[in-house]
Amino acid sequence: MLVKTFGSAVYGVEAITITIEVSVTGGQHTFVVGLPDNAVKESIQRVESAIKSNGHYMPRTKLVVNLAPADIRKSGSAFDLPIAIGVLGATEQIENPDDIKDYVIMGELSLDGSIQPIKGALPIAIQARKENFKGLIVPKQNAREAAMVNNLDVFGVSHINEVIDFFKNKNSLQPVTINTREEFFSTQYDFDLDFTDVKGQENIKRALEIAAAGGHNAILIGPPGAGKTMLAKRLPTILPPLTLHEALETTKIHSVAGKLPENATLIAKRPFRSPHHTVSDAALVGGGGIPQPGEISLAHNGVLFLDELPEFKRTVLEVMRQPMEERKVTISRAKIAIDFPASFMLIASMNPCPCGYYNHPEKECTCAPGTVQKYLNKISGPLLDRIDLHVEVTPVAFSELSSQQQGENSSDIRNRVITAREKQAERFQLTPGIYANAQMSSKLLKQICTIDTTGQNLLKAAMEKLNLSARAYDRILKVARTIADLSTCEEIKTEHLAEAIQYRSLDREGWAG
């Protein structure tokens, strides 16, 4: 007898429906065909044990399992459950196998029949709704994640017997229902960190506010213990809240990577990813035999923080250059090319030299002549070209550390950032794909970032006297536009340009001695 069940395979951040055809006929041996990997081939042993452990029988005749379309490689253990249900239907241990075709079924089986969680439940649910399936059966740990998709019945199960009884009509599983909007909006501002904890460093807080308001990349340069990492970790608390569309995009990526917590729904807060400096190229940008998202994609719509930037391998840093411009990364293999979104803010930190005390107001740098420049040269010019704000972080004085005065809290800063982003959204509403000043093209820059004669003279003098490079010109204008937005000014004024110019430390000739 031939029975069809339906599963789903995730490629990139999208899912493809897979038809699992199970045929039981006269003969011998078991065959799994349709480009399965080893995990799928091994599913027969898990399926057989789960079926027998629960009082059912496994056919001793010829068993053929075909995963169609047969030209797409299938990977992972999530096909265990649909194969098991197909076997029970083909051997008539489920009386109404025709009902099975109305559902997408996914889950990994243990030997006793219990069901383990899977990756990518959200894109699977989206695809199931798109193809008008009646419902989706997934492990209970993934049910809330999949239930975010409306107009689709999602059933969470923890044992194969629940699925068998469901198709035998012995019990009625209740679909999982969640109030997505209520859960999403209730946790958007639930942060453990806050800028009110930061003593002093007002100029650094101002720089991070500008970065957040315009979506600019930034690098923090300063001695050990000056507060670079502490400040960077608080950046997500002042970013505008995720929209529902952004939250869905972000959740899909984390779902595919298996990074969602158990029983999670939508990701409500912007992600903050901080990979160690030993990270590999593939771990940072994504890769693998069947490509998986890397750290830059997991930071989509959020922040990628690279602590001690010069300690990262140069090849790792260079692979970020194209994704930073295009805001996506394409992973190509012989038979498949997959796009992962990668629209993130890059925040980096570094010591000014190997000993960490170059330009320190009190401690003397012990590095040999030329070492500081050599250390800085570990970061390539093209990568620095994509960083808008170079911020020098100085140590905090004891008087500021011991002060009982509270700093400005994240909520107040975030409100100013949201107001500035709303102005930018209005400005770029007719330009698809651009949402912040940092994303402006050269053409838009000429139209939007116009400055008067006084501003032109200031910018000219700065480039000549401070020996700023030509590549700093566009970045200064973009940052000045953001500063003007924060000041609710329609025009870029001289004071906005002056503030933007000071954030180009590493472009100054002779900065490193």
KEFI-144138 format. One record per residue (C-alpha): residue number from 0; z, y, x. Coordinates in steps of 0.1 Angstrom, whole numbers, plus 2048, in hexadecimal, padded with zeros to 3 digits. Layout:
// KEFI-144138
   k   Z   Y   X
 NUM   Z   Y   X
...
// end
This chain:
// KEFI-144138
   k   Z   Y   X
   0 800 800 800
   1 7F8 823 80C
   2 810 840 806
   3 80D 864 812
   4 82B 87A 81B
   5 829 89D 829
   6 83A 8AD 847
   7 834 8CB 85C
   8 82D 8D3 881
   9 836 8F5 890
  10 81E 905 8A9
  11 828 927 8B6
  12 83B 938 899
  13 824 928 87E
  14 825 906 86E
  15 809 8ED 865
  16 80E 8D4 849
  17 80A 8B0 856
  18 801 893 83F
  19 813 873 848
  20 800 855 83B
  21 813 835 83B
  22 800 814 834
  23 80F 7F2 831
  24 7F6 7D5 832
  25 7F2 7B1 83D
  26 7F4 7AB 862
  27 80B 7B3 87E
  28 818 7CF 894
  29 820 7F4 88E
  30 809 811 897
  31 811 836 898
  32 7F1 84A 89C
  33 7E6 86E 89A
  34 7EF 87B 8BD
  35 815 875 8BC
  36 82A 87C 8DA
  37 845 864 8E6
  38 860 872 8CE
  39 849 86B 8B0
  40 840 848 8BD
  41 865 83F 8C1
  42 86B 84A 89D
  43 862 826 891
  44 882 818 8A2
  45 898 833 892
  46 887 82F 870
  47 88B 809 871
  48 8B0 80B 87A
  49 8B7 826 860
  50 8A5 812 844
  51 8B7 7F1 84D
  52 8D9 802 851
  53 8D7 80D 82D
  54 8CE 7EC 81C
  55 8A8 7F0 81B
  56 88E 7DC 82D
  57 873 7E4 847
  58 851 7D3 842
  59 849 7B7 85B
  60 824 7BA 854
  61 80B 7D3 863
  62 818 7F7 860
  63 802 815 868
  64 80F 838 869
  65 7F4 853 86C
  66 7FD 878 872
  67 7E1 88E 866
  68 7CF 8A3 872
  69 7CB 88A 88E
  70 7BE 8A3 8A8
  71 7DE 8B7 8AA
  72 7FA 8AA 8C0
  73 81B 8A2 8AD
  74 83C 8A5 8BF
  75 860 8A2 8B8
  76 877 88C 8A3
  77 875 89F 883
  78 85B 887 875
  79 874 86B 872
  80 87E 872 84E
  81 85B 876 83F
  82 850 856 851
  83 86E 843 843
  84 868 84F 820
  85 843 846 824
  86 84D 822 82F
  87 865 81E 811
  88 84A 82B 7F9
  89 82F 814 808
  90 845 7F6 804
  91 84E 801 7E0
  92 873 805 7E8
  93 86E 828 7D8
  94 860 821 7B5
  95 84D 842 7B1
  96 83C 849 7D2
  97 825 862 7C1
  98 842 87A 7BE
  99 845 87C 7E4
 100 825 890 7E9
 101 834 8AE 7D8
 102 84D 8B4 7F4
 103 84C 8BC 819
 104 866 8A6 82A
 105 874 8AC 84D
 106 892 89E 860
 107 89D 889 87E
 108 8AD 868 876
 109 8CB 859 887
 110 8CE 833 888
 111 8E6 833 86B
 112 8D0 848 855
 113 8E1 869 85A
 114 8CA 887 85E
 115 8CA 89F 87C
 116 8BE 8C3 87C
 117 89B 8CE 886
 118 88B 8ED 895
 119 874 905 882
 120 881 900 85E
 121 878 923 855
 122 853 923 85E
 123 851 900 84E
 124 85F 90D 82D
 125 847 92B 82E
 126 829 913 832
 127 836 8FC 817
 128 837 919 7FE
 129 815 925 809
 130 806 902 801
 131 818 901 7DF
 132 82E 8E3 7E6
 133 849 8DE 7CC
 134 865 8DC 7E5
 135 871 8D7 808
 136 88A 8BC 814
 137 89B 8C5 835
 138 8BC 8BD 847
 139 8DA 8CE 837
 140 8E0 8E3 857
 141 8BD 8F3 853
 142 8BE 8F7 82D
 143 8CC 91B 82C
 144 8B2 926 845
 145 895 917 831
 146 8A4 923 810
 147 89C 947 819
 148 879 940 80D
 149 877 947 7E8
 150 863 934 7CE
 151 86A 913 7E0
 152 885 8F9 7D8
 153 897 8F1 7F9
 154 8AD 8D2 7FA
 155 8C6 8CC 816
 156 8CE 8A7 81D
 157 8E5 897 836
 158 8DB 872 831
 159 8BC 85E 829
 160 8CC 84F 80A
 161 8CD 871 7FA
 162 8A8 874 7FE
 163 8A2 851 7F1
 164 8B8 857 7D3
 165 8A6 878 7CD
 166 885 867 7C9
 167 894 84A 7B6
 168 8A3 864 79E
 169 8C6 855 7A3
 170 8D4 877 7AC
 171 8C7 89A 7AA
 172 8CA 8AF 7CA
 173 8D1 8D3 7C2
 174 8BA 8EC 7D3
 175 8CB 904 7EC
 176 8CD 928 7E0
 177 8D7 946 7F5
 178 8D7 96B 7EF
 179 8C2 974 80D
 180 8C4 99A 809
 181 8EA 99A 803
 182 8F1 985 822
 183 8D8 998 837
 184 8E5 9BB 82F
 185 90A 9B1 830
 186 909 9A8 855
 187 8F1 9C2 863
 188 90C 9D8 872
 189 925 9BE 87C
 190 928 9C4 8A1
 191 944 9B9 8B9
 192 93B 9D5 8D2
 193 93A 9FB 8CD
 194 932 A19 8E2
 195 954 A28 8D9
 196 963 A10 8F3
 197 94F A20 90F
 198 962 A3A 923
 199 94E A56 932
 200 929 A4F 93A
 201 91D A68 921
 202 8FC A6D 933
 203 8F5 A47 933
 204 8FD A45 90D
 205 8E5 A62 908
 206 8CA A4F 91B
 207 8CF A2F 907
 208 8CE A43 8E7
 209 8AC A51 8F1
 210 8A0 A2E 8FA
 211 8AB A20 8D8
 212 89C A3D 8C5
 213 87A A39 8D5
 214 879 A14 8DD
 215 877 A1D 902
 216 87D A05 91F
 217 899 A10 937
 218 8A8 A06 958
 219 8CC A0E 962
 220 8D2 A13 987
 221 8F6 A15 995
 222 911 A05 9AA
 223 925 9E6 9A0
 224 93E 9EC 985
 225 92F A0D 979
 226 92A 9FE 956
 227 904 9F6 955
 228 908 9D4 944
 229 923 9E0 92C
 230 90D 9FD 920
 231 8EE 9E7 91D
 232 901 9CE 907
 233 90A 9EA 8EF
 234 8E6 9F5 8EA
 235 8DF 9DE 8CC
 236 8FB 9F0 8B9
 237 8E7 A10 8B8
 238 8C5 A02 8B0
 239 8B7 A06 88D
 240 8BF 9E8 877
 241 8A5 9CD 873
 242 88F 9CF 854
 243 88B 9AF 840
 244 868 9AA 84E
 245 874 9AE 872
 246 892 996 86B
 247 87A 97C 85D
 248 864 97E 87C
 249 882 97C 894
 250 891 95F 880
 251 871 94B 882
 252 870 94E 8A8
 253 895 943 8AB
 254 88F 927 892
 255 871 919 8A6
 256 886 91B 8C6
 257 8A3 909 8B6
 258 8BA 927 8BD
 259 8C7 92E 89A
 260 8EB 925 894
 261 8F3 909 87C
 262 8F0 913 857
 263 8E2 935 861
 264 8CB 94A 84B
 265 8B9 96A 856
 266 8C1 97A 877
 267 8D0 99B 86C
 268 8D6 9AC 88E
 269 8BD 9B4 8A9
 270 8BD 999 8C4
 271 8CB 9A0 8E7
 272 8BF 988 901
 273 8CC 988 925
 274 8BC 96C 93A
 275 8CB 964 95C
 276 8B7 96F 97A
 277 8AE 94B 983
 278 899 949 963
 279 876 939 968
 280 855 948 95D
 281 851 930 940
 282 875 935 934
 283 86F 95B 934
 284 84D 95E 923
 285 84B 93B 912
 286 839 91B 91A
 287 83B 8F6 91C
 288 823 8DA 912
 289 825 8E5 8EE
 290 82D 90A 8F4
 291 850 917 8EA
 292 85B 93B 8E8
 293 86B 94A 907
 294 886 964 90C
 295 86E 981 906
 296 865 973 8E4
 297 889 96B 8DB
 298 88F 990 8E2
 299 874 99A 8C9
 300 87F 9B9 8B5
 301 89E 9BC 8CC
 302 8A8 9C0 8F0
 303 8A0 9AD 90F
 304 8BA 9B5 92A
 305 8B3 9AB 94E
 306 8D2 9B0 962
 307 8CE 9B4 988
 308 8A8 9B9 984
 309 89F 9B6 9AA
 310 8AF 993 9AB
 311 895 985 993
 312 878 973 9A3
 313 85A 98B 9A6
 314 843 973 995
 315 85A 971 977
 316 85B 997 973
 317 835 99A 977
 318 82D 983 95A
 319 83F 99C 943
 320 826 9B8 94A
 321 80B 9AE 931
 322 823 9A5 914
 323 835 9C6 919
 324 814 9D8 912
 325 806 9C1 8F7
 326 827 9B9 8E6
 327 81D 995 8E4
 328 818 978 8FC
 329 7FC 95E 8FA
 330 804 93B 908
 331 7E4 928 90E
 332 7E1 903 914
 333 7C2 8EC 916
 334 7C1 8E5 8F1
 335 7D6 901 8E2
 336 7DD 926 8E6
 337 7FC 934 8D4
 338 807 958 8CF
 339 82B 961 8CF
 340 837 984 8C5
 341 849 997 8E1
 342 851 9BA 8D6
 343 871 9C2 8E8
 344 883 9DE 8FA
 345 888 9D6 91F
 346 8AA 9E2 92D
 347 8AF 9DA 951
 348 8CB 9E1 969
 349 8CD 9E0 98F
 350 8E2 9EB 9AD
 351 8D1 A06 9C2
 352 8D3 9F0 9E1
 353 8DF 9CE 9EC
 354 902 9DA 9F4
 355 902 9EE 9D3
 356 90F A0F 9E0
 357 8F0 A25 9E8
 358 8F6 A48 9DA
 359 91A A3F 9D1
 360 92F A5F 9D1
 361 94D A4F 9E3
 362 942 A2E 9F4
 363 92A A2C A11
 364 90B A17 A10
 365 90B 9FC A2B
 366 8E6 9F2 A28
 367 8CF 9F5 A46
 368 8B4 A10 A47
 369 897 A07 A30
 370 8AB 9EC A1D
 371 8AE A02 9FE
 372 889 A07 9FB
 373 883 9E2 A02
 374 89B 9D9 9E7
 375 88A 9F0 9CE
 376 868 9E3 9D7
 377 872 9C1 9C8
 378 869 9D1 9A7
 379 844 9D8 9A6
 380 835 9FA 99E
 381 822 9ED 97F
 382 843 9E0 970
 383 855 A01 977
 384 838 A13 968
 385 841 A02 947
 386 865 A0E 948
 387 869 A31 939
 388 88D A39 941
 389 89C A36 964
 390 8C1 A3D 960
 391 8D9 A41 97D
 392 8FC A34 974
 393 919 A43 987
 394 93D A35 989
 395 955 A41 96E
 396 971 A57 97B
 397 996 A4D 976
 398 99C A6B 95F
 399 982 A5E 947
 400 98D A3A 949
 401 9B1 A43 941
 402 9A8 A5C 925
 403 9B4 A53 902
 404 997 A66 8F2
 405 97F A50 8DF
 406 95A A52 8E6
 407 940 A56 8CB
 408 93C A36 8B7
 409 91C A22 8B4
 410 918 A2A 88F
 411 913 A4F 895
 412 8FA A49 8B1
 413 8E7 A30 89C
 414 8E4 A49 880
 415 8D2 A61 897
 416 8BC A45 8A4
 417 8B2 A3B 881
 418 8A9 A5F 878
 419 893 A61 897
 420 882 A40 88F
 421 87B A4B 86B
 422 869 A69 879
 423 854 A52 88F
 424 84D A3A 873
 425 83F A57 85F
 426 82B A63 87D
 427 81B A41 884
 428 817 A35 860
 429 7F1 A36 863
 430 7F1 A24 885
 431 7F7 9FF 880
 432 80C 9ED 89A
 433 81D A0D 8A7
 434 840 A14 89B
 435 851 A28 8B7
 436 848 A42 8D1
 437 848 A29 8EE
 438 82B A17 8DE
 439 814 A35 8DE
 440 7F1 A31 8ED
 441 7E2 A4C 904
 442 7CD A58 8E7
 443 7EB A5D 8D0
 444 7FE A6D 8ED
 445 7E4 A89 8F0
 446 7E6 A8F 8CA
 447 80C A8E 8C5
 448 81C A98 8E6
 449 80E ABB 8EA
 450 822 AD4 8FF
 451 81F AFA 903
 452 817 B0D 924
 453 83B B0F 92E
 454 83F AEA 92A
 455 81F AE3 93E
 456 82C AF9 95A
 457 84D AE7 95B
 458 83D AC5 95B
 459 825 AD0 977
 460 842 ADE 98C
 461 856 ABE 987
 462 839 AA8 992
 463 834 ABD 9B1
 464 857 AC4 9BC
 465 867 AA3 9B3
 466 848 A90 9BF
 467 845 A7D 99E
 468 829 A64 99C
 469 80C A69 984
 470 817 A4B 970
 471 836 A5D 966
 472 823 A78 953
 473 81D A63 933
 474 840 A55 933
 475 84F A77 936
 476 83C A83 918
 477 845 A65 903
 478 86A A69 90B
 479 868 A8E 904
 480 859 A87 8E2
 481 877 A70 8DA
 482 890 A8A 8E6
 483 87F AA3 8CF
 484 881 A8A 8B2
 485 8A7 A86 8B9
 486 8AA AAC 8B7
 487 895 AAC 897
 488 87C AC3 8A8
 489 857 AC2 89E
 490 84C ACF 8C0
 491 854 AC3 8E3
 492 868 ADF 8F3
 493 86F AE7 917
 494 893 ADA 916
 495 885 AB8 908
 496 86D AB6 926
 497 888 ABF 93E
 498 89F AA3 932
 499 883 A8A 932
 500 87A A93 956
 501 89D A8A 963
 502 898 A66 957
 503 87E A5F 972
 504 895 A58 98F
 505 881 A3C 99F
 506 860 A4F 99E
 507 86E A6A 9B6
 508 860 A67 9D8
 509 87C A60 9F1
 510 895 A55 9D6
 511 89D A37 9EB
 512 89F A4A A0C
// end
